[in-house]
Amino acid sequence: MKIRPMEKFLWEAPIMGGNRRTVFHLRIVELNKEEKKKYIDKFGVNPSHIISFRDCDGHRTYLGWVIEENDNYVRFKTINGQLHRIEKIFR
């Protein structure tokens, strides 16, 4: 997904019963080998990305894997097994 810094997105959050929230400043960063090793040592998992954004409750950061990505949405799984979906808001 081509992400622009001030673009708005909708976050479908399973931890809130599937409610949707507007999020800003979405950032998806692929981890390098050294960072991956650090998380393997710390958590015992091998994540591929850090996903961070802001919503009405503040800044959120997740560690996990990008499962599916296209120009309209991104799906990712966190290290604790939750699936999330963030999609673009079209205006």
C-alpha positions as CSV (number, residue, x, y, z in Angstrom):
1,M,0.0,0.0,0.0
2,K,1.3,3.4,-0.9
3,I,1.1,5.3,2.4
4,R,1.2,9.1,2.6
5,P,1.9,10.6,6.1
6,M,-1.3,12.6,6.6
7,E,-3.7,10.1,5.0
8,K,-6.6,8.8,7.1
9,F,-7.3,5.1,7.5
10,L,-9.9,2.9,9.2
11,W,-8.7,0.3,11.6
12,E,-10.8,-2.8,12.3
13,A,-9.7,-3.8,15.7
14,P,-10.7,-7.3,17.0
15,I,-9.6,-6.4,20.5
16,M,-12.5,-3.9,20.6
17,G,-15.1,-6.4,19.3
18,G,-14.6,-5.6,15.6
19,N,-15.3,-1.8,16.0
20,R,-13.7,0.5,13.5
21,R,-11.7,3.6,14.3
22,T,-10.1,6.3,12.3
23,V,-6.3,6.3,12.4
24,F,-3.6,8.7,11.3
25,H,0.1,8.6,10.7
26,L,0.2,4.9,9.7
27,R,3.7,3.6,9.4
28,I,4.8,0.1,8.4
29,V,8.5,-0.6,8.8
30,E,10.2,-3.9,7.8
31,L,12.7,-5.1,10.4
32,N,16.3,-5.7,9.5
33,K,18.2,-8.9,10.6
34,E,19.6,-7.4,13.8
35,E,16.2,-6.2,14.9
36,K,14.6,-9.5,14.1
37,K,17.3,-11.3,16.2
38,K,16.6,-9.0,19.1
39,Y,12.9,-9.9,19.1
40,I,13.7,-13.6,18.7
41,D,15.9,-13.4,21.8
42,K,13.3,-11.3,23.7
43,F,10.0,-12.9,22.7
44,G,10.9,-16.1,21.0
45,V,9.2,-15.1,17.7
46,N,10.5,-13.9,14.4
47,P,8.4,-10.8,13.4
48,S,8.8,-9.1,10.0
49,H,7.4,-5.6,10.6
50,I,6.5,-2.9,13.1
51,I,3.2,-1.3,12.5
52,S,2.5,2.0,14.2
53,F,-0.3,4.6,14.0
54,R,-2.3,7.1,16.1
55,D,-6.0,6.9,17.0
56,C,-8.2,8.7,19.5
57,D,-6.6,6.8,22.4
58,G,-3.0,7.7,21.4
59,H,-0.1,6.1,19.7
60,R,-0.2,2.3,19.0
61,T,2.7,0.1,18.0
62,Y,2.4,-3.5,17.0
63,L,5.0,-6.1,16.3
64,G,4.1,-8.9,13.8
65,W,3.7,-10.0,10.2
66,V,2.1,-8.4,7.2
67,I,-0.2,-11.0,5.8
68,E,-1.7,-9.2,2.9
69,E,-1.1,-5.8,1.4
70,N,-2.5,-3.9,-1.6
71,D,-3.4,-0.3,-2.5
72,N,-6.5,-0.3,-0.4
73,Y,-5.7,-2.1,2.8
74,V,-3.2,-4.0,4.8
75,R,-3.8,-7.1,7.0
76,F,-1.3,-8.0,9.7
77,K,-1.0,-10.5,12.6
78,T,0.5,-9.5,15.9
79,I,2.9,-11.6,17.9
80,N,0.1,-12.5,20.3
81,G,-2.0,-13.9,17.4
82,Q,-4.6,-11.2,16.8
83,L,-5.5,-10.3,13.2
84,H,-5.9,-6.7,12.2
85,R,-7.0,-4.9,9.1
86,I,-6.3,-1.2,8.2
87,E,-7.9,0.2,5.1
88,K,-7.9,3.5,3.3
89,I,-10.7,6.0,3.7
90,F,-11.8,7.2,0.3
91,R,-13.1,10.8,0.0
